[in-house]
Structures are given as structure tokens and as C-alpha cells.
């Protein structure tokens, strides 16, 4: 059985350490842990590694966040992988900075990258791992909040969350979604 882990973010060095790119950072960490490198295919960077039961594809869309479905959808189709074997890793302003949550399906929660994937796949039945980045000072500052560089103290919190989210994704493969939710959806870290 093959799986895809898609880390959402924006391409380019100017976005590398922004809150919006924590999904990218998780997938890059998973590639580092498994000793694999990325190749370019279409509108994605991808890497393949092995799980006990099949292949694991790590995917970094090269589209901008709001068009993530243009990358994720064709990749799943090309590899003939059902959405149920997709894990999308993304930022979430509705969670406090550093919190990690995983769930088997659901709405986009207003996240435009998730909206794009749901629209392209015509389903919301895929796993999502979310990393809290906190809310901006005012609702109209959302874009500035997600795209700005992260202050050092918050960066340490998000770096720990990226590690925890990578552990969370690996737990899904090892223990399943229900057991993973029991561990990672708690407030005890």
C-alpha cells in the first residue's frame, strides 16, 4: 500500500521560514530522517522511500499555497493512490503556536490550501496533520501573519512542533490513525 505525505507551503527561499511553510518543514524533516532526496515532477518536488507495506511518497507542491490541489491531485492520480492514503501537513491559525493535531477527515477550516485540495480531489476524506501557528493581532492581518518571518522565541516553539508533527505522521504508518489521535491530540507533550 502506497502513501503520500504532502507538506503545504509556498515555494521559494523568501517563504522558507514563515509560519505558512511549517508543512514543508515537516516533509523535509521526514526526507532527512529517511535519507532521501527530492526530484522534480510536474508542479512538485517528491521523494520515495519504503514502508513495511509499500511505498511512501513525500511531496512538496511547487504551486503557491492556495493552489496546492494543482500539485497534489495530479500526483495522486499519476501514482494511482486513493485520497484515503494521503496525509496533508499544514499550518493552522485556529490552534495555539506549537500545538499538533491530526484527524482522519473534515472540512478545510477556511484554509485555502486545503480548499484547493478538497476541490481537486472532490473529497475531504484524507488525513490532515495541523500545526498551530496562532492568530494574528487582528483578523485582517492574516496574510501578513502567515507570510512574515517568525520571531526567535516562537521559532523555537514551531521547530519543536515540526519535530512532533513528523513523529505524528510516522505514527500514522506505524500505529494507525486512531492510536495516533489518542497520543497527539492531547495537550500533554
Phi, psi and omega in degrees: 000129180263148177233154172235132171246114180254121176262121183273146179179191176246139180286154175107147184296333181293343180254355192307318184250027177273165178299325183294344185257015179297330176297315175304314185298323179295314181293322176297321177294319177298319178296318179297315180300326184263359176068036179244156179247158182269146172239160179263134174217116180060234182258035182216155161257138182216155176220149179241136174220176185254141166251171178301322185259002181160200184271150172238123177254128176258127190233130174240104178299139176263002172280165173286159187316310187291354179239027184303328180299331178295338178263310186293314183303305180298327179295314178300317181297313181300319181272359180055048180249127181287153178305333179296345178252029179246135171240121178257127180251126186210167174281160178212115180288343181276356176252145176298152180308127176095345179287141178241133178225145177228144176209157187282341181188185176140189181280177178283342184064022180084004180278119187293329175296318177293320176306315182297318180292315179300316180297318183290319182277344184060031175200155173246014181272071173214157183284142174229136174247123186245141178244123181292133176238002179073167182267153174287169180300328178217147183306325182287355179263015183304310181297317178298320181298312185284336185258356181271159176295148185268132177300152186307316181296316178290327179301319178298320178296314181291325177298319176295320180295324177297317176300313181296320179294322176297318175299320180299312180299315179296326177296325178301317180290323186277321189239349182093164186292319183296312179296323179295318178299321181298327182273311191271344180267016176265166177269359179270124180234000000 
